[in-house]
Amino acid sequence: MFDIPLTEWVGYLASLVLMISFLMKNINTLRIINSTGCLLFVIYGFMLSTSWPIIISNTFILGVNIYYLTKHFSTKS
């Protein structure tokens, strides 16, 4: 049906999830969905025969999201 390689499907999915994350009003929801998109982009970077710019930038953003989510949920208790 569609002659698109799996690698590109992962890239399209990562882009879609990332775009959806920016539609969120709640910052924590945005960070959670954005983290999912970043993780998909890291996977995509490895599927592209190791594209370091994609892997490094999205790993950094994922780390920032995890840091702030952890900080938020640990201070809620």
Residue pairs with C-beta under 8 A, 6 or more apart in sequence:
4 12
6 47
7 44
7 47
7 48
10 40
10 43
10 44
10 47
11 41
11 44
13 40
14 37
14 38
14 40
14 41
14 43
14 44
15 37
17 33
17 36
17 37
17 40
18 34
18 37
18 38
18 41
20 33
20 37
21 30
21 31
21 33
21 34
21 36
21 37
22 30
22 34
24 30
24 33
28 69
28 72
31 65
31 68
31 69
32 65
32 69
34 61
34 65
35 62
35 65
35 66
35 69
38 58
38 59
38 61
38 62
38 65
39 58
39 62
41 54
41 58
42 54
42 55
42 58
42 59
42 62
44 51
44 54
45 51
45 52
45 53
45 54
45 55
45 58
46 55
48 54
